[in-house]
Amino acid sequence: MYVWPCAVVLAQYLWFHRSSLPGKAVLEIGAGVSLPGILAAKCGAKVTLSDSSLLPHCLDVCQQSCQMNNLPQISVVGLTWGHASPDLLALPPQDIILASDVFFEPEDFEPILMTVYFLMEKNPMLQFWSTYQVRSADWSLEALLYKWDMKCTHIPLETFDADRGEIAESDLPGRHTVEMLTISLRGQSPTGAVYAGTVKTPTRV
Ligand SMILES: C[S@@+](CC[C@H](N)C(=O)[O-])C[C@H]1O[C@@H](n2cnc3c(N)ncnc32)[C@H](O)[C@@H]1O
């Protein structure tokens, strides 16, 4: 299976923060091969993998990744961005949403944030951790983040040892421009306390 550069960088971020993962409820959206979600489960998180309910072969890939990594406890559900499906409604509160390379079509940006916002209403301290490949300088999340009352923080790759062309014996990230961001509700710090600081908001995707 081909592992995309964004997935390698997000997995590196998870590995860097692995001590915070045991017991956390973690949902990966647009999971595909699911490297970040699989790593989170190996680090002790309670993981749910999801991909579009309209793409059953992608859900099969998620299932295969669980089997190949001997993780039968992971649930796999069909979640199409922006759809209020029974599977989305039935999800318990989540602590972290993982999303690797999901910002590749501007028309999907708002449906993705709608799904994230729905889950933030269940847990206002939820954090969205995402990597994206820089594809166009014209694409921006800024207006949508404002509309959905969210804030975004850019995480420099050097802060989690991902600023090198080779990570975990993979040379994939070196050939692409990959960026890392976290999104949370405006007014919430990552720990849930009311946040009064200034957040740099790089919103180009
Ligand atoms: C570029 S791939 C990234 C896959 C994986 N996250 C990775 O980084 O290797 C985009 C993923 O989003 C899923 N996807 C596309 N449109 C979607 C939608 N509307 N709702 C949910 N998932 C979707 C695709 O099936 C695919 O798995």
The ligand as an SDF file (V2000), in Angstrom:
LIG
                    3D

 27 29  0  0  0  0  0  0  0  0999 V2000
   -5.6370   12.0140   -0.4270 C   0  0  0  0  0  0  0  0  0  0  0  0
   -6.4330   10.6800    0.3580 S   0  0  0  0  0  0  0  0  0  0  0  0
   -5.6130   10.6650    1.9410 C   0  0  0  0  0  0  0  0  0  0  0  0
   -5.6990    9.3060    2.5840 C   0  0  0  0  0  0  0  0  0  0  0  0
   -4.9680    9.1860    3.9270 C   0  0  0  0  0  0  0  0  0  0  0  0
   -5.5160   10.0850    4.9110 N   0  0  0  0  0  0  0  0  0  0  0  0
   -3.4830    9.4220    3.7450 C   0  0  0  0  0  0  0  0  0  0  0  0
   -3.0070   10.5140    4.0450 O   0  0  0  0  0  0  0  0  0  0  0  0
   -2.8060    8.4930    3.3000 O   0  0  0  0  0  0  0  0  0  0  0  0
   -8.0390   11.3630    0.7870 C   0  0  0  0  0  0  0  0  0  0  0  0
   -8.9400   10.4380    1.5600 C   0  0  0  0  0  0  0  0  0  0  0  0
  -10.1680   11.1040    1.8070 O   0  0  0  0  0  0  0  0  0  0  0  0
  -11.2490   10.2460    1.5110 C   0  0  0  0  0  0  0  0  0  0  0  0
  -12.3850   11.0680    1.1000 N   0  0  0  0  0  0  0  0  0  0  0  0
  -12.5430   11.7270   -0.0770 C   0  0  0  0  0  0  0  0  0  0  0  0
  -13.7030   12.3940   -0.1020 N   0  0  0  0  0  0  0  0  0  0  0  0
  -14.3000   12.1630    1.0990 C   0  0  0  0  0  0  0  0  0  0  0  0
  -15.5380   12.5890    1.6830 C   0  0  0  0  0  0  0  0  0  0  0  0
  -16.3690   13.4060    1.0170 N   0  0  0  0  0  0  0  0  0  0  0  0
  -15.8480   12.1650    2.9320 N   0  0  0  0  0  0  0  0  0  0  0  0
  -14.9920   11.3540    3.6170 C   0  0  0  0  0  0  0  0  0  0  0  0
  -13.8060   10.9130    3.1140 N   0  0  0  0  0  0  0  0  0  0  0  0
  -13.4690   11.3100    1.8670 C   0  0  0  0  0  0  0  0  0  0  0  0
  -10.7220    9.3620    0.4000 C   0  0  0  0  0  0  0  0  0  0  0  0
  -11.4510    8.1560    0.2840 O   0  0  0  0  0  0  0  0  0  0  0  0
   -9.2860    9.1590    0.8140 C   0  0  0  0  0  0  0  0  0  0  0  0
   -9.1290    8.0690    1.6810 O   0  0  0  0  0  0  0  0  0  0  0  0
  1  2  1  0
  2  3  1  0
  2 10  1  0
  3  4  1  0
  4  5  1  0
  5  6  1  0
  5  7  1  0
  7  8  2  0
  7  9  1  0
 10 11  1  0
 11 12  1  0
 11 26  1  0
 12 13  1  0
 13 14  1  0
 13 24  1  0
 14 15  1  0
 14 23  1  0
 15 16  2  0
 16 17  1  0
 17 18  1  0
 17 23  2  0
 18 19  1  0
 18 20  2  0
 20 21  1  0
 21 22  2  0
 22 23  1  0
 24 25  1  0
 24 26  1  0
 26 27  1  0
M  CHG  2   2   1   9  -1
M  END
$$$$
